[in-house]
């Protein structure tokens, strides 16, 4: 890159950033600029740029201040990195940073604007990453944009601190959002963020507000001292909230309303001036292993809505532990309502409540109170130690340590404690061998307990830690939850909660940090199950610099030994990779003595799962629809990456969406509203993406014509035609009901530069788009610098961002072999980029075609750098150097396209020139010819201008004819 210096005093330095940006780049020199800014205050800064550059504060964070004098200090639309800068803007409606379509990475920067304004705004497909930054007074707004905000602080804004709007996909991680005037984080208009490991404190409105069809995932986040409700889901939004704490909310800790939907797991809500968990106005909420403590009024309120609670507890509420009212439907399983100020459970109006295996203990007035108009069912319900007798349906029911069902049928304490958990396990579709293995362990534990009661030795020690091996979407997480419940019911572990973690939750970038993070996760799982997803990722090196995955494994082995009676560990992942994981530490295999294999679901089972999703939401599959779903799954290639249950859910959700489009304009009956027809199925698109369905035959023909017109490249054209023939054959076999393997479209282009690799990549993308294999067919070009970062974790982020831009098209990686070669200084993360690419190519194999290009010998080295890399690429296309005839023809074609004529004598001179410098043209090929053509045009212009200056106006023939003297001698 071109290196420039900005300084307020240094001689020969530029005085402003704008001055440095206006320096033209040399035509054949470095790409982009690296501008080093010396310490100082730079008032009057204000510029916009679509160039690629890096701005670095030489003295580090806080030493350079850029003060904006206009409405925006920096408006950037290129690929830009900002390092250590303080960027301010004091205009009435000004911004420190605006990014309308660019790609900006800001590291350890501070952005400041006036309270009530937007300090950082990102929109129109732009991507912005803020890492280690501070945003003061102004808000951060993403609209139709992507990016990440990590380890940053947003504080003091008068309105919402972070607003994620219009379908934005942003990750907010390890951030502090403080003292917002309105909501701390507002997620709206269909946005889909991930918010994790954050603290949102003292907002004037909600800590996190999710509305208007947004879909948010929030994990390991603390919400403190909100003025009103802390966590709000409303207006058809959907959210997942996990492993989070909400303290001292001004109103409800969690409020789900206006057809919002929430799944909350392991959430602690404590204190606050009203209720803990509130579901109202047709909202839907599922709470798993959540705790509500010390709220001023009620623990849980359900009003004209639907709520489900599994496990967890409600203690110390000022009035009622549970209040169900106004047409509410509520089910609780294994939940404790304890020590609440008035009632443990109150069921009012026409609410419908089911309690199973719950305990209602120590409440000040009564345990359970049910209005005559309400519906109530209780099984295995323990109600005792309350201030007065339960009142169900207007009648006093004697309380005891036994079950008190609404029907008056009393069960005894001898009821089978595992019965409901086993029933739920048996109700799962498929998984016969899994169910058999779980029952074996349960039976061993039962008999061991009976032997203990009889005064006998319990028998050999039973290892409860297990490996769940198999592809995604096969129910591993669900079975882990049931397993935890079973062990808790048997008294083997105290609570049975499941804490889900992955590599990112355990591994730190710093020495010593991994052991701390691993112990913290393990402590959260005390009394329950630690579920380690994709555990094999811990056993694999990150690809550059120190890697601490194995430190996490070593720490886990020791913790599993030291606390073997407190925590059950389940390690999950693909079968082959889990064998690699078990070999990573000598003690691992002995800790995990049992592996349960989760096989792919059969087509019929997948059809059953699809139908189960439909029934749950009040839909029905017509018989022919179910048959079409089963046929679809029969034809789908179920390899290691197949989504199983997730794919079944996708099929169902796509069918609901299509049905809605089909019925939107008419006046459908109830029958029509609930029935899904074959025409509602969106299964063709998946097959099209896998086999190709020509959707624009004219476009296909036009692109093929352009491919054929390229000079030379006969072998390449033949290979492309072979790929198209395979696609066509697969489509025809599919239509005939025959098996047809998916065609892998990833390619290696091997050969010297200037041989047409980029041009062919663009045509290939257009072809696959015209065939329906790709959604768009755009080509995103990338090199090492676009993929490889400067510190641990940066590379995976950069590679993922580039890959994301290529979704629906082609990712063309030029000089790909440089990723497998160390940079020569410090840590090198090229191999991490390769590892990230391999996973992305597998996870999105129907969405992106990757073409890796470079010299032939070096590309062989590249393919050998990762065991899974070579298998991802279907074939290697070799681009041979052009011979002299081909190069001459390229020159003539360029001339013709630019309205120049190349007579025979010029062609002869051109051939002599090519022969005299054959080595250079063999190495550079088309690029060198392009330089030669531009040099000839320049010489022609110089010659004709000299002619005009001498008083002779050039004729038209002279203006269009390139002569031998226009070529280098």
TANOR-V29287 format. One record per residue. N is the residue number from 1. PSI is psi in radians with two decimals (NA if undefined). Layout:
n->[N & N]
psi->[PSI & PSI]
This chain:
n->[1 & 2 & 3 & 4 & 5 & 6 & 7 & 8 & 9 & 10 & 11 & 12 & 13 & 14 & 15 & 16 & 17 & 18 & 19 & 20 & 21 & 22 & 23 & 24 & 25 & 26 & 27 & 28 & 29 & 30 & 31 & 32 & 33 & 34 & 35 & 36 & 37 & 38 & 39 & 40 & 41 & 42 & 43 & 44 & 45 & 46 & 47 & 48 & 49 & 50 & 51 & 52 & 53 & 54 & 55 & 56 & 57 & 58 & 59 & 60 & 61 & 62 & 63 & 64 & 65 & 66 & 67 & 68 & 69 & 70 & 71 & 72 & 73 & 74 & 75 & 76 & 77 & 78 & 79 & 80 & 81 & 82 & 83 & 84 & 85 & 86 & 87 & 88 & 89 & 90 & 91 & 92 & 93 & 94 & 95 & 96 & 97 & 98 & 99 & 100 & 101 & 102 & 103 & 104 & 105 & 106 & 107 & 108 & 109 & 110 & 111 & 112 & 113 & 114 & 115 & 116 & 117 & 118 & 119 & 120 & 121 & 122 & 123 & 124 & 125 & 126 & 127 & 128 & 129 & 130 & 131 & 132 & 133 & 134 & 135 & 136 & 137 & 138 & 139 & 140 & 141 & 142 & 143 & 144 & 145 & 146 & 147 & 148 & 149 & 150 & 151 & 152 & 153 & 154 & 155 & 156 & 157 & 158 & 159 & 160 & 161 & 162 & 163 & 164 & 165 & 166 & 167 & 168 & 169 & 170 & 171 & 172 & 173 & 174 & 175 & 176 & 177 & 178 & 179 & 180 & 181 & 182 & 183 & 184 & 185 & 186 & 187 & 188 & 189 & 190 & 191 & 192 & 193 & 194 & 195 & 196 & 197 & 198 & 199 & 200 & 201 & 202 & 203 & 204 & 205 & 206 & 207 & 208 & 209 & 210 & 211 & 212 & 213 & 214 & 215 & 216 & 217 & 218 & 219 & 220 & 221 & 222 & 223 & 224 & 225 & 226 & 227 & 228 & 229 & 230 & 231 & 232 & 233 & 234 & 235 & 236 & 237 & 238 & 239 & 240 & 241 & 242 & 243 & 244 & 245 & 246 & 247 & 248 & 249 & 250 & 251 & 252 & 253 & 254 & 255 & 256 & 257 & 258 & 259 & 260 & 261 & 262 & 263 & 264 & 265 & 266 & 267 & 268 & 269 & 270 & 271 & 272 & 273 & 274 & 275 & 276 & 277 & 278 & 279 & 280 & 281 & 282 & 283 & 284 & 285 & 286 & 287 & 288 & 289 & 290 & 291 & 292 & 293 & 294 & 295 & 296 & 297 & 298 & 299 & 300 & 301 & 302 & 303 & 304 & 305 & 306 & 307 & 308 & 309 & 310 & 311 & 312 & 313 & 314 & 315 & 316 & 317 & 318 & 319 & 320 & 321 & 322 & 323 & 324 & 325 & 326 & 327 & 328 & 329 & 330 & 331 & 332 & 333 & 334 & 335 & 336 & 337 & 338 & 339 & 340 & 341 & 342 & 343 & 344 & 345 & 346 & 347 & 348 & 349 & 350 & 351 & 352 & 353 & 354 & 355 & 356 & 357 & 358 & 359 & 360 & 361 & 362 & 363 & 364 & 365 & 366 & 367 & 368 & 369 & 370 & 371 & 372 & 373 & 374 & 375 & 376 & 377 & 378 & 379 & 380 & 381 & 382 & 383 & 384 & 385 & 386 & 387 & 388 & 389 & 390 & 391 & 392 & 393 & 394 & 395 & 396 & 397 & 398 & 399 & 400 & 401 & 402 & 403 & 404 & 405 & 406 & 407 & 408 & 409 & 410 & 411 & 412 & 413 & 414 & 415 & 416 & 417 & 418 & 419 & 420 & 421 & 422 & 423 & 424 & 425 & 426 & 427 & 428 & 429 & 430 & 431 & 432 & 433 & 434 & 435 & 436 & 437 & 438 & 439 & 440 & 441 & 442 & 443 & 444 & 445 & 446 & 447 & 448 & 449 & 450 & 451 & 452 & 453 & 454 & 455 & 456 & 457 & 458 & 459 & 460 & 461 & 462 & 463 & 464 & 465 & 466 & 467 & 468 & 469 & 470 & 471 & 472 & 473 & 474 & 475 & 476 & 477 & 478 & 479 & 480 & 481 & 482 & 483 & 484 & 485 & 486 & 487 & 488 & 489 & 490 & 491 & 492 & 493 & 494 & 495 & 496 & 497 & 498 & 499 & 500 & 501 & 502 & 503 & 504 & 505 & 506 & 507 & 508 & 509 & 510 & 511 & 512 & 513 & 514 & 515 & 516 & 517 & 518 & 519 & 520 & 521 & 522 & 523 & 524 & 525 & 526 & 527 & 528 & 529 & 530 & 531 & 532 & 533 & 534 & 535 & 536 & 537 & 538 & 539 & 540 & 541 & 542 & 543 & 544 & 545 & 546 & 547 & 548 & 549 & 550 & 551 & 552 & 553 & 554 & 555 & 556 & 557 & 558 & 559 & 560 & 561 & 562 & 563 & 564 & 565 & 566 & 567 & 568 & 569 & 570 & 571 & 572 & 573 & 574 & 575 & 576 & 577 & 578 & 579 & 580 & 581 & 582 & 583 & 584 & 585 & 586 & 587 & 588 & 589 & 590 & 591 & 592 & 593 & 594 & 595 & 596 & 597 & 598 & 599 & 600 & 601 & 602 & 603 & 604 & 605 & 606 & 607 & 608 & 609 & 610 & 611 & 612 & 613 & 614 & 615 & 616 & 617 & 618 & 619 & 620 & 621 & 622 & 623 & 624 & 625 & 626 & 627 & 628 & 629 & 630 & 631 & 632 & 633 & 634 & 635 & 636 & 637 & 638 & 639 & 640 & 641 & 642 & 643 & 644 & 645 & 646 & 647 & 648 & 649 & 650 & 651 & 652 & 653 & 654 & 655 & 656 & 657 & 658 & 659 & 660 & 661 & 662 & 663 & 664 & 665 & 666 & 667 & 668 & 669 & 670 & 671 & 672 & 673 & 674 & 675 & 676 & 677 & 678 & 679 & 680 & 681 & 682 & 683 & 684 & 685 & 686 & 687 & 688 & 689 & 690 & 691 & 692 & 693 & 694 & 695 & 696 & 697 & 698 & 699 & 700 & 701 & 702 & 703 & 704 & 705 & 706 & 707 & 708 & 709 & 710 & 711 & 712 & 713 & 714 & 715 & 716 & 717 & 718 & 719 & 720 & 721 & 722 & 723 & 724 & 725 & 726 & 727 & 728 & 729 & 730 & 731 & 732 & 733 & 734 & 735 & 736 & 737 & 738 & 739 & 740 & 741 & 742 & 743 & 744 & 745 & 746 & 747 & 748 & 749 & 750 & 751 & 752 & 753 & 754 & 755 & 756 & 757 & 758 & 759 & 760 & 761 & 762 & 763 & 764 & 765 & 766 & 767 & 768 & 769 & 770 & 771 & 772 & 773 & 774 & 775 & 776 & 777 & 778 & 779 & 780 & 781 & 782 & 783 & 784 & 785 & 786 & 787 & 788 & 789 & 790 & 791 & 792 & 793 & 794 & 795 & 796 & 797 & 798 & 799 & 800 & 801 & 802 & 803 & 804 & 805 & 806 & 807 & 808 & 809 & 810 & 811 & 812 & 813 & 814 & 815 & 816 & 817 & 818 & 819 & 820 & 821 & 822 & 823 & 824 & 825 & 826 & 827 & 828 & 829 & 830 & 831 & 832 & 833 & 834 & 835 & 836 & 837 & 838 & 839 & 840 & 841 & 842 & 843 & 844 & 845 & 846 & 847 & 848 & 849 & 850 & 851 & 852 & 853 & 854 & 855 & 856 & 857 & 858 & 859 & 860 & 861 & 862 & 863 & 864 & 865 & 866 & 867 & 868 & 869 & 870 & 871 & 872 & 873 & 874 & 875 & 876 & 877 & 878 & 879 & 880 & 881 & 882 & 883 & 884 & 885 & 886 & 887 & 888 & 889 & 890 & 891 & 892 & 893 & 894 & 895 & 896 & 897 & 898 & 899 & 900 & 901 & 902 & 903 & 904 & 905 & 906 & 907 & 908 & 909 & 910 & 911 & 912 & 913 & 914 & 915 & 916 & 917 & 918 & 919 & 920 & 921 & 922 & 923 & 924 & 925 & 926 & 927 & 928 & 929 & 930 & 931 & 932 & 933 & 934 & 935 & 936 & 937 & 938 & 939 & 940 & 941 & 942 & 943 & 944 & 945 & 946 & 947 & 948 & 949 & 950 & 951 & 952 & 953 & 954 & 955 & 956 & 957 & 958 & 959 & 960 & 961 & 962 & 963 & 964 & 965 & 966 & 967 & 968 & 969]
psi->[2.67 & 2.14 & 2.18 & 2.73 & 2.36 & 2.27 & 2.53 & -0.30 & -0.47 & 2.39 & 2.59 & 0.10 & 2.74 & 2.61 & -0.40 & 2.80 & -0.68 & -0.72 & -0.76 & -0.66 & -0.49 & -0.09 & 2.16 & 2.55 & 2.50 & 2.53 & -0.57 & 0.35 & -2.72 & 2.70 & 2.27 & 3.05 & 2.56 & 1.93 & 2.07 & 2.15 & 2.10 & 2.74 & 2.48 & 3.02 & 2.21 & 1.49 & 2.84 & 0.31 & 2.35 & 1.96 & 2.81 & 2.52 & 2.49 & 0.30 & 2.91 & 2.19 & 2.95 & 2.31 & 2.14 & 2.24 & 1.97 & -0.67 & 0.08 & 3.13 & 2.40 & -0.07 & -0.26 & 2.19 & 2.14 & 1.94 & 2.15 & 2.45 & -0.18 & -2.86 & -0.37 & 2.39 & -0.85 & 2.20 & 1.94 & 2.34 & 0.16 & -2.82 & 1.94 & 2.47 & 2.28 & 2.26 & 2.03 & 0.36 & 2.61 & 2.05 & 2.10 & 2.73 & 2.20 & 0.23 & 2.76 & -0.73 & 0.57 & 2.91 & 2.58 & -0.72 & 2.25 & 2.35 & 1.68 & 1.17 & 0.07 & -2.85 & 1.83 & 2.36 & 2.04 & 2.22 & 2.18 & 0.76 & 2.84 & 2.29 & 2.21 & 2.36 & 3.13 & 2.56 & 2.41 & -0.07 & -3.13 & 1.99 & -0.75 & 2.12 & 2.40 & 2.29 & 3.05 & 0.85 & 0.09 & 2.86 & 2.19 & 2.27 & 2.20 & 2.07 & 2.18 & 0.53 & 2.88 & 2.31 & 2.08 & 2.39 & -0.89 & 2.87 & 2.92 & 2.15 & 2.17 & 2.25 & 2.05 & 0.83 & 3.00 & 2.98 & -2.90 & 2.44 & 2.00 & 2.38 & 0.76 & 2.84 & 2.25 & 2.07 & 2.58 & 0.15 & 2.62 & -0.45 & -2.54 & 2.42 & -0.87 & 2.15 & 2.15 & 1.93 & 2.84 & 0.99 & 0.30 & 2.55 & 1.72 & 2.48 & 2.23 & 1.97 & 2.38 & 0.63 & 2.80 & 2.09 & 1.91 & 2.39 & 0.69 & 2.51 & -0.59 & -2.20 & 2.59 & -0.94 & 2.17 & 2.14 & 2.13 & 2.97 & 0.88 & 0.24 & 2.77 & 1.20 & 2.89 & 2.19 & 2.08 & 2.54 & 0.72 & 2.85 & 2.17 & 1.97 & 2.47 & 0.73 & 2.65 & -0.30 & -2.20 & 2.65 & -0.87 & 2.15 & 2.18 & 2.09 & 3.10 & 1.05 & 0.21 & 2.77 & 1.89 & 2.56 & 2.18 & 2.19 & 2.58 & 0.79 & 2.49 & 2.27 & 2.09 & 2.42 & 0.77 & 2.59 & -0.56 & -2.41 & 2.46 & -0.90 & 2.01 & 2.29 & 2.10 & 3.03 & 0.97 & 0.36 & 2.82 & 2.41 & 2.66 & 2.24 & 2.11 & 2.52 & 0.84 & 2.83 & 2.34 & 2.15 & 2.39 & 0.86 & 2.57 & -0.62 & -2.08 & 2.53 & -0.83 & 2.26 & 2.09 & 2.12 & 2.98 & 0.93 & 0.39 & 2.83 & 2.30 & 2.39 & 2.06 & 2.29 & 2.29 & 0.91 & 2.36 & 2.11 & 2.09 & 2.60 & -2.80 & 2.70 & -0.09 & -2.29 & 2.88 & -1.07 & 2.15 & 2.27 & 2.15 & 2.95 & 1.01 & 0.37 & 2.85 & 2.29 & 2.47 & 2.17 & 2.12 & 2.15 & 0.73 & 2.68 & 2.34 & 2.18 & 2.31 & 0.58 & 2.69 & -0.62 & -1.63 & 2.73 & -0.97 & 2.32 & 2.24 & 2.08 & 2.01 & 0.81 & -3.09 & 2.23 & 2.51 & 2.27 & 2.30 & 2.18 & -2.89 & -3.02 & 2.73 & 1.99 & 2.51 & 0.36 & 2.53 & -0.52 & -1.47 & 2.47 & -0.85 & 2.33 & 2.00 & 2.25 & 2.71 & 0.95 & 0.31 & 2.60 & 2.17 & 2.39 & 2.30 & 2.40 & 2.12 & 0.56 & 2.51 & 2.25 & 1.83 & 2.39 & 0.70 & 2.77 & -0.54 & -1.43 & 2.66 & -0.87 & 2.23 & 2.17 & 1.97 & 2.90 & -2.30 & 0.57 & 2.73 & 1.96 & 2.38 & 2.21 & 2.21 & 2.17 & 0.44 & 2.83 & 2.36 & 1.77 & 2.39 & 0.41 & 2.55 & -0.78 & -1.31 & 2.84 & -1.10 & 2.25 & 2.14 & 2.22 & 2.65 & -0.53 & -0.10 & 2.89 & 2.39 & 2.31 & 2.31 & 2.24 & 2.51 & 0.67 & 2.11 & 2.06 & 1.95 & 2.88 & 0.27 & 2.93 & -0.43 & 3.03 & 2.69 & 2.63 & 1.85 & 2.12 & 0.50 & -0.07 & 2.48 & 2.30 & 2.25 & 2.28 & 2.59 & -3.14 & -0.05 & 3.12 & 2.45 & 1.43 & 2.73 & -0.47 & -0.18 & -0.13 & 2.01 & 2.24 & 2.88 & 2.97 & -0.19 & 0.09 & 2.51 & 1.99 & -0.40 & -0.02 & -0.80 & -0.65 & -0.74 & -0.64 & -0.70 & -0.67 & -0.82 & -0.50 & -0.25 & 2.50 & 2.35 & -2.58 & 0.66 & -0.82 & -0.60 & -0.83 & -0.68 & -0.75 & -0.74 & -0.73 & -0.62 & -0.81 & -0.74 & -0.78 & -0.69 & -0.73 & -0.69 & -0.84 & -0.67 & -0.72 & -0.70 & -0.67 & -0.68 & -0.74 & -0.54 & 0.06 & 0.23 & 2.74 & 2.47 & -0.11 & -3.07 & 2.60 & 2.32 & 2.08 & 2.15 & -0.25 & 2.48 & 2.77 & 2.22 & 1.90 & 2.32 & 3.05 & 2.92 & 2.78 & 0.33 & 0.28 & 0.27 & -0.77 & -0.72 & -0.78 & -0.63 & -0.72 & -0.77 & -0.66 & -0.75 & -0.74 & -0.71 & -0.81 & -0.62 & -0.74 & -0.56 & -0.09 & 0.18 & -0.70 & 2.83 & -0.85 & -0.79 & 0.09 & 2.70 & 2.12 & 2.01 & 2.25 & 2.81 & -3.05 & -0.74 & -0.45 & -0.27 & -0.54 & 2.30 & 2.82 & -0.12 & 2.60 & 2.25 & -0.36 & -0.53 & -0.79 & -0.67 & -0.84 & -0.70 & -0.74 & -0.67 & -0.76 & -0.72 & -0.70 & -0.63 & -0.45 & 0.00 & 2.28 & 0.09 & -2.53 & 2.30 & 1.97 & 1.93 & 1.76 & 2.56 & 0.87 & -0.52 & -0.37 & -0.41 & -0.43 & 0.03 & 2.38 & 2.55 & -0.36 & -0.09 & 2.40 & -3.07 & 2.50 & 2.34 & 0.29 & -0.73 & -0.48 & -0.67 & -0.72 & -0.82 & -0.71 & -0.73 & -0.76 & -0.76 & -0.76 & -0.67 & -0.55 & -0.79 & -0.49 & 0.79 & -0.31 & 0.08 & -0.52 & 2.38 & 2.25 & 2.24 & 2.10 & 2.23 & 2.63 & -3.11 & 2.58 & -0.91 & -0.74 & -0.54 & -0.48 & -0.67 & -0.70 & -0.80 & -0.43 & -0.06 & -0.36 & 2.34 & -0.49 & -0.17 & -0.84 & -0.61 & -0.46 & -0.64 & 1.55 & -0.14 & 2.29 & 2.21 & 2.17 & 2.21 & 1.89 & 2.81 & 2.51 & 2.59 & 2.85 & -0.71 & -0.68 & -0.68 & -0.65 & -0.69 & -0.72 & -0.75 & -0.78 & -0.63 & -0.70 & -0.74 & -0.84 & -0.71 & -0.61 & 0.21 & 0.42 & 2.88 & 2.50 & 2.18 & 2.64 & -0.73 & -0.48 & -0.78 & -0.69 & -0.67 & -0.66 & -0.78 & -0.70 & -0.70 & -0.84 & -0.40 & -0.63 & -0.27 & 2.43 & 1.99 & 1.34 & -2.91 & -0.46 & 0.07 & 2.41 & -0.16 & -2.02 & -0.57 & -0.67 & -0.63 & -0.72 & -0.69 & -0.76 & -0.77 & -0.85 & -0.65 & -0.63 & -0.72 & -0.73 & -0.75 & -0.66 & -0.70 & -0.71 & -0.64 & -0.61 & -0.06 & -0.64 & -0.36 & -2.82 & 1.29 & 2.63 & 2.98 & -0.69 & -0.79 & -0.63 & -0.43 & -0.17 & 2.21 & 2.19 & 2.85 & -0.59 & -0.24 & -0.20 & 2.38 & 1.01 & -0.30 & -0.60 & -0.67 & -0.68 & -0.64 & -0.73 & -0.45 & -0.64 & -0.32 & 2.12 & 1.86 & 2.03 & -0.11 & 1.46 & -0.64 & -0.71 & -0.72 & -0.82 & -0.70 & -0.72 & -0.72 & -0.64 & -0.70 & -0.61 & -0.79 & -0.57 & -0.25 & 2.49 & 2.33 & -2.52 & 0.63 & -0.75 & -0.70 & -0.79 & -0.70 & -0.73 & -0.74 & -0.75 & -0.62 & -0.72 & -0.73 & -0.63 & -0.68 & -0.74 & -0.78 & -0.72 & -0.74 & -0.70 & -0.75 & -0.72 & -0.69 & -0.77 & -0.48 & 0.05 & 0.26 & 2.77 & 2.45 & 1.98 & 2.61 & 2.55 & 2.09 & 2.13 & -0.11 & 2.42 & 2.70 & 2.23 & 1.94 & 2.29 & 2.98 & 2.90 & 2.76 & 0.29 & 0.25 & 0.25 & -0.80 & -0.71 & -0.78 & -0.65 & -0.73 & -0.74 & -0.67 & -0.76 & -0.76 & -0.70 & -0.84 & -0.56 & -0.74 & -0.51 & -0.15 & 0.06 & -0.64 & 2.61 & -0.66 & -0.80 & 0.12 & 2.68 & 2.09 & 2.04 & 2.36 & 2.64 & -3.11 & -0.77 & -0.46 & -0.31 & -0.53 & 2.26 & -2.96 & -0.06 & 2.97 & 2.23 & -0.40 & -0.66 & -0.82 & -0.69 & -0.85 & -0.76 & -0.74 & -0.66 & -0.73 & -0.75 & -0.69 & -0.67 & -0.44 & -0.04 & 2.27 & 0.05 & -2.55 & 2.31 & 1.98 & 1.94 & 1.87 & 2.53 & 0.86 & -0.47 & -0.36 & -0.33 & -0.48 & 0.11 & 2.29 & 2.54 & -0.37 & -0.16 & 2.29 & -2.72 & 2.52 & 2.34 & 0.34 & -0.73 & -0.55 & -0.66 & -0.73 & -0.81 & -0.72 & -0.72 & -0.76 & -0.79 & -0.74 & -0.67 & -0.55 & -0.79 & -0.49 & 0.76 & -0.31 & 0.10 & -0.50 & 2.36 & 2.22 & 2.27 & 2.08 & 2.24 & 2.63 & -3.11 & 2.60 & -0.94 & -0.74 & -0.55 & -0.51 & -0.69 & -0.72 & -0.81 & -0.43 & -0.06 & -0.28 & 2.30 & -0.52 & -0.01 & -0.87 & -0.65 & -0.33 & -0.44 & 2.21 & -0.72 & 2.89 & 2.20 & 2.16 & 2.17 & 1.79 & 2.63 & 2.55 & 2.52 & -3.14 & -0.70 & -0.74 & -0.73 & -0.71 & -0.68 & -0.68 & -0.77 & -0.81 & -0.68 & -0.69 & -0.73 & -0.80 & -0.72 & -0.44 & 0.24 & 0.74 & 2.72 & 2.41 & 1.71 & 2.97 & -0.71 & -0.54 & -0.68 & -0.74 & -0.75 & -0.65 & -0.76 & -0.70 & -0.70 & -0.76 & -0.69 & -0.62 & -0.46 & 0.84 & -0.66 & -0.77 & -0.73 & -0.48 & -0.57 & -0.70 & -0.43 & -2.20 & -0.57 & -0.72 & -0.61 & -0.67 & -0.75 & -0.73 & -0.75 & -0.77 & -0.62 & -0.68 & -0.72 & -0.70 & -0.78 & -0.69 & -0.75 & -0.72 & -0.73 & -0.81 & -0.56 & -0.69 & -0.65 & -0.76 & -0.66 & -0.44 & 0.00 & 0.03 & 1.95 & 2.19 & 2.46 & 2.97 & -0.73 & -0.72 & -0.58 & -0.42 & -0.16 & 2.20 & 2.19 & 2.92 & -0.56 & -0.22 & -0.21 & 2.66 & 2.53 & NA]
